[in-house]
Amino acid sequence: MTLQLHDTLTGRKRPFTPIDPNRVTIYVCGPTVYNRIHIGNGRAAVVFDLLYRVLRHRYPSVVYARNFTDIDDKIMVAAAKEGVSIEELTHRYADAYDEDVATLGTLDPDLKPRATGHLPEMIAMIDALVASGHAYEAEGHVLFAVESDPAYGRLSKRSIEDMIAGARVEVAPYKRHPADFVLWKPSTPEQPGWDSPWGRGRPGWHIECSAMIDKHLGRVIDIHGGGRDLTFPHHENELAQSSCAHGTPELARFWLHNGMLTMAGEKMSKSLGNIVTVQALAERYDGEVLRFALLAAHYRSPLVWSEDLLEQSRKGLLRFYQTLADAGDPPADGTPVPADLAAALDDDLNTPEAFAVLHRLADEVRQADGKAAREAARALRAGASLLGLLERPAAAFLEADAARRAAGATLDEAAIETLVAERQAARQARDFGRADAIRDELLAAGVEIKDSADGPSWSYR
Ligand SMILES: [Zn+2]
């Protein structure tokens, strides 16, 4: 079966054939490094790690690049607030990012370019855009002229009028057209900056990725990935810059976008105050449990993140590892990936179907004895490893999980519900001493109760 991937630009699932099967190229937009990432950022890292594993399973050489955006106004603000240099801040959070995505079981990309290491390439690309009439200088800024690109809007399927009406563009007096976007902007003496033909300044966000893709992977790459929220303006602008600078009709042959992660029906965002960092989750759950939960839904679907999903994922993994342990925990030892599991992932990374195959394989292990059970267990391990799961000795997972339970890192939900109900009964009986004692007991286990007119609700802290 051929690998089928859904491409945002054409809006459909198509067979994937690389430009050069001996060098498959994939670029994914990485983090702007100024804080710890949330689990929604973790979803993108895990989804494209899965794609990387599937590509490596098929092709002899895959080059996967994921950048660090280490120059940005948000970084400048964060560094000033923390009283450290930009360099110190960005190195700290790039290391933290690597640590967080390693917790989620991702392989290290082949290339991790940093924006600040690519200023000459960005300046050269902007220069070429100005020379060809696709960009212009105005008051120390260089702007991309969207009207110079008749195809602008094709990735996000928006007309320029829609963009203006939706107020997704920043209006500025020096722009020829409200939708024109910044390639270069001036820096004050206190701000970080680099010398350029347009004065001392710094690059816009979008040009960073275009320049790094060109330098490391080529003018047209096989796959460009990122979260769906990057489609516009970031990816639309990357596509416009690269295709206009190089005179190529495309930047990537496939554009892949993962769906958003929501908390209790809302998109996670700082303003809503419902951000959950990977670091905080990893204090309560094994990184493999988080990975399992992130892969539970198809990557293009929204994923509703909840304590229930986490607990189900933990129990699911526990059962898989227990099944392996009961069969003597044999290593995969070169056992091929079962064909139905590979086929599920070849169908646009259909992880729900792949998980169904894992459950069938686990049932086979449980129903067999002796040598047959060990063979089935090898197949289960081989299949799961393509998903980056079940890669540890079973005893290691089972012991770590037992240790977390014993340490009371989490009460199970039934126990929490019972305590919450007892506290409510105590309150109604005006036994406030008892109610407070239960509240303190829950707090010690990392569970917080909130009282409202609708009654109490609880959440992990
Ligand atoms: Zn990018």
Residues whose N, C-alpha, C, O or C-beta is under 5 A from the ligand:
A	BS01	ZN	C29 C209
